[in-house]
Amino acid sequence: MQSGQVLGRNGANMRRPRAEKGLFGKRWLETFGLDPTVLHVNHGSFGAVPEPVRNRQRSIQDEVRADPSRFFRSEYRGRLRKAAGSVAEFLGGAPEDWVFVENATSAANSVISSLRLESGDTILFTNQAYGAVRKAVLYWCDRTGAKPVEAPVSPPVSDPEQVTAAVVSAMRGRTRLVVLDHVASACGIVFPIFELCRHFRERDIPVLVDGAHAPGNLDLDVPSIGADFYIANAHKWLCAPLGSGVLWCRRSRQERMRPTAISHGYGSGFSRAFDWTGTRDPSAWLSVPAAIEFHNSVGGGLLRRRNRAVANKAAQRLASQFGTELSAPEDMHCSMASVRLAEHGYATELDTERLQLLVAASESVSVSLARLGGSLWLRLSAAIYNEIDDLVEAGHRVSRVLGELHGRR
C-alpha cells in the first residue's frame, strides 16, 4: 500500500490525510464521522471507527446477508481464525491462543467463572478496577463463598513502586486470582504490569490483566508480560467496531476456560468453544484486521507516542493553570492522562455521570470524570483527531460548569 492510502470498501484504496508529524488533529474528525460541533476528548470510553473500517464492516455484513448458510457453514470459522492470526501478529503470541469476545467485561467473566473457587479462597484486585469487572469479581465471590480483597491504589501516584507495594501488601488468604489493570480506566495510570506479574508468577498465583485500553495505545507483546490471561478491547484505541474484544489465555490454563455462553463449540478445545457461541453478526470481529491495518497505516508506534505526548502536555498545562496535579508522572501515562480539578464544594459532590451529562449539554464537550481519593479528576484522551488545545479547552469548559454550579448553590 502506498503512503497516503488506506483500504476502503471491498479493499479498494482511498485517499486519507497524511499522518506525518504536524498533520494529526482536527482534519481527522471527518474520517471518523464525528460531530464537529462537539469537543471529543473521551476516545477512551467508547472509541470511534474510521471510514475504511466502517466500510470493511459493511462489506462483511453484505456478504453474510447475501448467503447466510454458505457464509456460516463454509467461511466463518476459517475467516475468524485468520482474523485471530492478525491479532496475534499485532499483539504477540500464537493465533490459537487468541479468541474473540464481545468485550473485556465478557472475557473477565469467562476467566473468573472458569476458576473452581471455594470458601476461603480470595481474589485480589484494586480499587482502580473497571466497575463492571469489579462487579464480576464480587458476583463470583458471592456465588462461591470466596472473598474479594481490594488493594488501595489512588491518585496521585508518585512512582510504579508505590503501585506494586500497594497490591502486594494487600494479598490475603488463599489467593486464587489477581486481577490487574494494564491501564487504569478511571485515571489512565499505566500499572507496572511486568513487575507485578513476575511477583505473582513466582508464587504460582494466576494473574488476569485487564488490557481494555492497551491495544493501539501501548506497544504490546502480550505473552512476554507474564500474565495467565489477558483481556482487551479492539474497539477503543485500535478503532475497531463496537463489540470487538479479545482474550489471550496461557496454553496451560486453556483446558478449563469456557465462554459465557456454552454452545456447539464446547468440548472441542479452547478456540472452538469461543469461536462459536451461537449465531451472531461476525462483522465486528472480522473487521479487526482492517482496524489493525488502518492503525499501522496512520503511524502505528509514531501515533501512539504522539498521542501520549499530547495527553501529557495538555494535562500538565491544565494542572499548572488550576494549581492542582496529575494522577501520576508522565512515564506512567499513555494516551490518557488525568488532572485533578479544583474543588468547587457542592459541584464535586454531584454524581460524576450527572456532571458529564451537564458538561455535554451546556458546553458541547464529551469528557470522562471520576471521583478518586476524595477528589474530582478529569481524564483526558488524546486520539488522532485531537490537538493539545482541544484537551486544554475541554478542561476549561468543565471547570466553568463546576464554578457555575458552585455559584448557584
C-alpha positions in Angstrom: 0.0 0.0 0.0 1.3 3.4 -0.9 1.8 6.2 1.7 -1.4 8.3 1.9 -3.8 5.4 1.2 -6.0 3.1 3.3 -8.3 0.3 2.3 -11.8 1.4 1.5 -14.9 -0.6 0.7 -14.1 -4.1 -0.7 -10.4 -3.5 -0.3 -10.3 -0.6 -2.7 -7.7 2.1 -2.0 -8.9 5.5 -0.9 -7.1 8.7 0.0 -6.7 9.7 3.6 -5.0 12.7 5.3 -1.3 12.0 5.6 -0.1 11.1 9.1 3.3 12.8 9.3 4.2 15.0 12.3 2.1 18.1 12.4 -0.7 16.6 10.3 -2.6 14.9 13.0 -5.6 16.7 14.6 -9.0 18.0 13.6 -8.6 17.1 9.9 -9.3 13.5 11.0 -12.7 14.2 12.5 -14.4 13.6 9.2 -12.7 10.3 8.7 -14.2 9.1 11.9 -17.6 10.6 11.2 -17.5 12.6 14.5 -19.8 15.6 15.0 -17.5 18.7 14.5 -19.7 20.8 16.8 -18.8 18.6 19.8 -15.4 18.7 21.5 -14.4 15.0 21.6 -11.8 14.3 24.3 -13.2 11.0 25.6 -12.0 8.4 23.0 -11.0 6.1 25.8 -14.6 5.3 26.8 -16.1 4.1 23.5 -13.6 4.7 20.8 -14.5 5.8 17.3 -14.4 3.9 14.0 -12.7 5.4 10.9 -14.4 5.2 7.5 -12.2 2.5 6.0 -13.0 0.2 8.9 -16.7 1.0 8.7 -16.6 0.2 5.0 -15.0 -3.1 5.7 -17.7 -4.0 8.3 -20.5 -3.1 5.9 -18.8 -5.2 3.2 -18.8 -8.2 5.5 -22.4 -7.6 6.5 -23.4 -7.5 2.9 -21.6 -10.8 2.2 -23.3 -12.5 5.1 -26.7 -11.2 4.1 -26.3 -12.4 0.5 -26.0 -16.1 1.6 -26.0 -16.7 5.3 -25.9 -20.5 5.1 -22.9 -20.6 2.8 -21.1 -18.0 4.9 -21.6 -19.6 8.3 -21.1 -23.2 7.1 -18.2 -22.6 4.8 -16.5 -19.3 5.5 -16.9 -18.2 9.1 -14.5 -20.5 11.0 -11.6 -20.0 8.6 -12.1 -16.3 8.4 -12.3 -15.9 12.2 -9.1 -17.9 12.7 -7.4 -15.7 10.1 -8.5 -12.6 11.9 -7.1 -14.2 15.1 -3.8 -14.5 13.3 -3.8 -10.8 12.6 -4.4 -10.1 16.3 -1.6 -12.5 17.2 0.8 -10.8 14.8 -0.1 -7.4 16.2 -0.3 -8.2 19.9 2.1 -11.2 20.1 1.6 -14.9 20.7 0.1 -17.7 18.6 -3.2 -17.4 16.8 -4.7 -20.5 18.6 -4.2 -18.7 22.0 -6.4 -15.7 20.9 -10.1 -15.7 20.8 -12.7 -13.1 20.1 -15.3 -11.9 22.7 -17.9 -9.2 22.9 -15.8 -7.0 25.2 -13.3 -7.2 28.0 -16.1 -7.5 30.6 -17.4 -10.7 28.9 -13.8 -12.0 28.8 -13.3 -11.3 32.6 -16.5 -13.2 33.4 -15.2 -16.2 31.3 -11.9 -16.2 33.2 -13.4 -15.9 36.7 -16.2 -18.4 36.1 -13.6 -20.9 34.9 -12.0 -21.0 38.4 -13.0 -23.6 40.9 -13.5 -21.2 43.8 -14.3 -22.3 47.3 -14.9 -20.8 50.7 -11.6 -19.5 52.0 -10.3 -18.6 48.5 -9.6 -14.9 47.7 -9.5 -12.8 44.5 -7.2 -9.8 44.7 -8.0 -6.7 42.7 -7.5 -2.9 43.1 -9.9 0.0 43.7 -9.0 1.1 40.1 -10.6 -2.0 38.6 -13.2 -1.2 36.0 -16.6 -1.1 37.6 -18.1 -4.0 35.5 -15.0 -6.2 36.2 -15.2 -5.3 39.9 -18.9 -6.4 40.0 -17.9 -9.7 38.2 -15.4 -10.4 40.9 -18.0 -9.6 43.6 -20.6 -11.8 41.9 -18.5 -14.9 41.6 -17.1 -14.5 45.1 -20.6 -14.2 46.5 -21.7 -17.2 44.5 -18.8 -19.5 45.6 -18.1 -18.2 49.1 -14.7 -16.8 48.1 -13.6 -13.4 49.4 -12.8 -10.3 47.4 -9.7 -8.4 48.5 -9.3 -4.8 47.3 -5.9 -3.1 47.2 -6.0 0.7 47.5 -4.2 2.5 44.6 -5.5 6.1 44.5 -4.0 9.0 42.6 -1.8 10.9 42.8 0.7 8.1 42.4 4.4 9.1 42.8 6.1 6.1 41.1 5.5 2.5 39.9 6.9 1.1 43.2 4.0 2.7 45.1 1.5 0.7 43.0 3.5 -2.6 43.3 3.7 -2.2 47.1 0.0 -1.4 47.5 -1.0 -4.5 45.5 1.5 -6.9 47.0 0.9 -5.9 50.6 -2.9 -6.3 50.2 -2.7 -10.0 49.4 -4.7 -12.1 52.0 -5.6 -15.7 52.4 -5.5 -18.3 49.6 -5.3 -16.1 46.6 -6.7 -17.9 43.5 -6.6 -15.0 41.1 -5.1 -11.5 40.9 -6.9 -9.0 38.6 -4.8 -6.1 37.5 -5.4 -3.2 35.1 -2.8 -2.6 32.4 -4.1 0.9 32.0 -6.5 2.0 34.8 -9.7 3.2 33.2 -10.7 6.0 35.5 -7.3 7.7 35.9 -5.3 6.5 32.9 -2.3 5.3 35.1 -0.2 2.5 33.4 0.4 -0.1 36.0 3.9 -1.7 36.4 2.4 -4.9 35.0 5.7 -6.7 34.2 6.9 -6.4 37.8 3.5 -7.3 39.3 3.1 -10.4 37.0 6.6 -11.5 37.8 5.9 -11.3 41.6 2.8 -13.4 41.4 4.1 -15.9 38.8 7.0 -16.7 41.2 4.3 -17.7 43.7 2.3 -19.7 41.2 -0.7 -17.3 41.5 -2.6 -16.8 38.3 -3.0 -13.2 37.0 -5.7 -11.7 34.8 -4.6 -8.5 33.2 -7.4 -6.2 32.1 -5.9 -4.5 29.0 -9.1 -2.9 27.8 -7.2 0.3 26.9 -4.0 -1.2 25.7 -4.2 -2.3 22.0 -3.5 0.8 19.9 -2.3 2.6 23.0 0.7 0.8 24.2 3.5 -1.2 22.5 2.5 -4.8 23.3 3.9 -8.3 23.2 1.3 -10.0 25.4 3.0 -13.3 26.2 6.1 -11.5 27.5 4.0 -9.7 30.1 3.9 -12.9 32.2 0.1 -13.0 32.8 -2.1 -16.1 32.6 -5.0 -14.3 31.0 -5.0 -11.0 29.0 -8.3 -9.4 28.0 -8.7 -6.3 25.8 -10.9 -4.3 23.6 -10.1 -3.6 20.0 -13.0 -1.0 19.8 -11.2 1.6 21.9 -7.7 2.7 20.8 -7.5 0.3 17.9 -10.7 1.9 16.5 -12.4 -1.4 15.5 -16.2 -1.6 15.5 -18.0 -1.9 18.8 -18.2 -5.4 20.2 -14.7 -6.5 19.2 -13.0 -7.7 22.3 -10.1 -10.3 22.5 -8.9 -12.8 25.1 -5.5 -14.4 25.3 -5.0 -17.4 27.5 -1.8 -19.2 28.5 -1.8 -22.7 27.0 -1.6 -24.4 30.4 -4.8 -22.6 31.5 -6.9 -23.2 28.4 -8.4 -26.6 29.4 -10.8 -25.1 32.0 -11.7 -22.0 30.0 -15.2 -21.6 28.7 -17.1 -18.7 27.1 -20.0 -17.1 29.0 -22.4 -18.8 26.5 -22.0 -22.6 26.2 -22.8 -23.7 22.7 -21.8 -26.1 19.9 -18.1 -25.4 20.3 -17.9 -26.5 23.9 -15.8 -29.6 24.4 -13.8 -29.1 21.2 -11.0 -27.1 22.5 -10.3 -23.5 23.6 -10.6 -21.6 20.3 -13.6 -23.7 19.0 -15.5 -23.1 22.2 -15.2 -19.3 21.9 -15.5 -19.2 18.1 -19.0 -20.5 18.0 -21.3 -19.4 20.8 -24.4 -19.1 18.6 -25.4 -17.2 15.5 -24.3 -13.6 15.7 -23.2 -10.7 13.5 -19.5 -11.6 12.9 -18.7 -8.3 11.2 -17.1 -6.5 14.2 -14.6 -9.4 14.8 -13.8 -9.9 11.2 -13.1 -6.1 10.8 -10.4 -6.1 13.4 -7.7 -6.9 10.8 -8.8 -3.8 8.9 -8.5 -1.7 12.1 -5.0 -3.0 12.7 -4.1 -2.2 9.1 -5.5 1.3 9.5 -3.7 1.9 12.8 -0.4 0.9 11.2 -1.0 2.9 8.1 -1.5 6.2 10.1 1.6 5.8 12.1 1.4 2.9 14.5 4.0 3.4 17.2 4.5 7.0 16.0 0.8 7.7 16.6 0.9 6.1 20.0 3.9 8.2 21.1 2.3 11.3 19.6 -1.0 10.8 21.5 0.9 10.2 24.7 2.7 13.5 24.3 -0.5 15.4 23.6 -2.3 13.9 26.6 0.6 14.7 29.0 1.3 18.2 27.7 -2.4 19.1 28.0 -2.7 17.7 31.5 0.4 19.5 32.6 -0.8 22.8 31.3 -4.2 22.4 33.0 -2.6 21.3 36.3 -0.5 24.4 36.2 -3.5 26.7 35.4 -5.7 25.0 38.1 -2.9 24.8 40.7 -3.5 21.1 41.0 -1.6 17.9 39.9 -1.6 15.0 37.5 -2.6 11.5 38.6 0.9 10.1 38.0 4.3 11.0 36.5 4.4 11.4 32.7 6.1 8.0 32.2 3.1 6.3 33.9 0.6 7.7 31.4 -0.2 6.7 27.8 -2.8 8.3 25.5 -4.8 9.2 28.6 -3.8 11.4 31.5 -5.8 12.7 34.4 -5.7 16.1 36.1 -7.2 16.9 39.5 -9.9 19.6 39.2 -10.0 22.5 41.7 -12.5 22.0 44.5 -15.9 23.6 44.0 -17.9 22.5 47.0 -21.3 21.2 46.1 -20.3 20.6 42.5 -17.7 18.0 43.4 -20.4 16.1 45.5 -22.6 15.5 42.4 -22.6 12.1 40.7 -19.9 12.1 38.0 -22.4 10.7 35.5 -24.7 13.7 36.0 -21.7 16.1 35.8 -20.7 14.5 32.5 -24.2 15.0 31.1 -24.3 18.6 32.3 -21.0 19.4 30.6 -22.1 17.7 27.4 -25.4 19.6 27.3 -24.1 23.0 28.3 -20.6 23.1 26.8 -20.8 20.5 23.9 -17.9 18.5 25.2 -17.5 14.8 25.7 -15.3 14.1 28.8 -14.7 11.5 31.5 -14.9 12.5 35.1 -14.1 10.3 38.1 -14.1 10.8 41.9 -10.9 9.2 43.2 -9.3 9.5 46.6 -11.8 12.2 47.6 -11.1 14.4 44.7 -12.7 15.0 41.3 -10.4 14.1 38.3 -10.7 14.9 34.6 -9.4 12.1 32.3 -8.1 13.5 29.0 -8.0 11.2 26.0 -5.7 12.1 23.1 -6.7 10.4 19.8 -5.5 11.0 16.3 -8.2 13.7 15.8 -7.2 15.7 18.9 -4.8 18.5 19.4 -3.4 19.9 22.7 -5.7 22.9 22.6 -8.7 20.6 22.4 -7.9 19.0 25.7 -7.0 22.2 27.4 -10.2 23.8 26.2 -12.2 20.8 27.5 -10.6 21.3 30.9 -11.7 25.0 30.9 -15.2 24.1 29.9 -15.5 21.5 32.7 -14.1 24.0 35.2 -16.6 26.6 34.1 -19.5 24.3 34.7 -18.2 23.4 38.1 -17.8 27.0 39.0 -21.3 27.9 37.8 -22.8 25.0 39.9 -20.9 26.2 42.9 -22.2 29.8 42.4 -25.8 28.7 42.2 -25.8 26.8 45.5 
